[in-house]
Amino acid sequence: MGSLIDITDNFDSAPISDGNYANLYGRDITELKAIDRMKDDFLSMVSHELRTPLTSIKSSAEILLAYNDMEKTDQTESISMIDTECACLTRLINDVLDLSRIESGNESWDLSEGDGQSPE
């Protein structure tokens, strides 16, 4: 007996005459394609935004390790920069996690008017 071959990958979507896309079953998936492109763009942007502070952190750590005789003020400046960049990374990661929870339906945004601060 032969093995089964999944041909759906080859016919995932095809352009239709009006510039939109249809899947194998003829269903219009233009909006899904646009959402998929937006997700790709988002992931690319997040990757860049994560890479930038990581580069700064890595550079500062390498300098601190390489120069044992560094002046205290220079050490403090490098450590402060590492702390700042770590805070930036934490915010970015928390934002991505929030978006993931919202997309999965486990969390929702309260869009009521307010000052953006937590209630006391």
C-alpha positions in Angstrom: 0.0 0.0 0.0 1.3 3.5 -0.9 1.6 6.4 1.5 -0.8 9.3 1.5 0.4 12.7 0.2 -1.1 15.9 1.6 -1.7 18.0 -1.5 -3.4 20.9 0.4 -0.1 22.6 1.0 0.3 23.0 -2.8 -3.1 24.5 -3.1 -3.3 26.6 0.0 -4.6 29.7 -1.7 -4.8 31.0 -5.2 -5.4 34.5 -6.5 -8.9 35.1 -8.0 -9.7 37.6 -10.8 -10.4 40.6 -8.5 -7.0 40.4 -6.8 -8.3 38.6 -3.7 -7.5 35.1 -2.7 -9.6 31.9 -2.4 -8.6 28.6 -0.7 -9.0 25.1 -2.1 -12.7 25.1 -1.3 -13.4 28.4 -3.0 -13.8 30.4 0.2 -12.6 34.0 0.1 -9.6 34.2 2.4 -8.4 37.7 1.4 -8.9 39.0 4.9 -7.0 36.1 6.4 -4.1 36.7 4.1 -4.0 40.4 5.2 -4.1 39.3 8.9 -1.3 36.9 8.2 0.8 39.6 6.6 0.1 41.9 9.6 1.3 39.2 12.0 4.5 38.7 9.9 5.1 42.5 10.0 4.4 42.5 13.8 6.8 39.7 14.4 9.5 41.3 12.4 9.1 44.6 14.3 9.1 42.8 17.7 12.2 40.9 16.7 13.9 44.2 15.9 12.7 45.9 19.0 14.0 43.0 21.2 17.3 42.9 19.4 18.1 46.6 20.0 18.2 46.5 23.8 19.9 43.1 23.8 22.7 44.5 21.8 23.2 47.4 24.2 23.1 45.0 27.2 25.6 42.6 25.6 28.0 45.4 24.7 27.9 46.9 28.2 28.4 43.5 29.8 31.4 42.8 27.6 32.9 46.2 28.4 32.5 45.6 32.1 34.0 42.1 31.8 36.9 43.3 29.7 38.0 46.3 31.7 38.5 45.4 35.3 40.3 48.7 36.0 37.3 50.8 34.8 36.5 53.9 36.9 33.6 53.5 39.2 31.5 56.2 37.4 31.9 54.4 34.1 30.9 51.1 35.7 27.9 52.8 37.2 26.9 54.2 33.9 27.2 50.8 32.2 25.2 49.1 34.9 22.5 51.8 34.8 22.2 51.4 31.0 21.8 47.6 31.4 19.1 48.2 34.0 17.3 50.7 31.7 17.5 48.3 28.7 16.2 45.4 30.9 13.2 47.5 31.9 12.6 48.2 28.2 12.8 44.5 27.4 10.4 43.7 30.2 7.8 46.2 28.9 8.1 44.8 25.4 7.7 41.2 26.5 4.8 42.1 28.8 3.1 43.9 25.8 3.5 40.8 23.6 2.2 38.5 26.3 -0.8 40.8 26.8 -1.5 40.7 23.1 -1.3 36.9 23.2 -3.7 36.7 26.1 -6.2 39.0 24.4 -6.0 37.1 21.1 -6.6 33.8 22.9 -9.6 35.2 24.6 -8.2 34.9 28.1 -8.1 38.6 28.7 -9.9 41.7 27.4 -9.3 45.4 27.3 -11.4 47.8 29.3 -12.0 50.5 26.7 -14.0 52.7 29.1 -12.8 56.3 29.5 -10.3 57.0 32.3 -7.0 58.4 33.0 -5.1 55.1 32.3 -4.2 54.7 36.0 -5.3 51.8 38.1 -8.1 52.5 40.5 -7.1 53.2 44.1 
